[in-house]
């Protein structure tokens, strides 16, 4: 796994690009998109964040988001989304 440096700045807006495993188009069906939004709502309840803008494509998505806690740790949010 790459050793990325991440800077967590409270109240900052971050741009996220997340790709599905092996670029399989999991997000290409309506059923899977519904599951994606349900998962997102559950994660928001645990790790509050604002989703300011998004683009969802069959094998990846882009977000503009802001984490609500003082840590600014967006990695926790993405980790939770991917696990669920």
HUHU-V995853 format. One record per backbone hydrogen bond with DSSP energy under -0.5 kcal/mol. NH is the residue of the N-H (numbers start at 1). CO is the residue of the C=O. Records with the same first field share a line. If there is no record, write none. Layout:
# HUHU-V995853
NH: CO  CO
This chain:
# HUHU-V995853
4: 2
6: 4
8: 6
9: 7
10: 8
11: 67
12: 9
14: 65
16: 14  63
18: 61
20: 59
23: 20
24: 21
26: 24
27: 58
28: 25
29: 26
33: 29
34: 30
35: 31
36: 32
37: 33
38: 34
39: 35
40: 36
41: 37
42: 38
43: 39
44: 40
45: 41
46: 42
47: 43
50: 66
52: 50  64
53: 64
55: 62
57: 55  60
60: 57
61: 18
62: 55
63: 16
64: 53
65: 14
66: 50
68: 48
69: 48
72: 69
74: 72
77: 73
78: 74
79: 75
80: 76
81: 77
82: 78
83: 79
84: 80
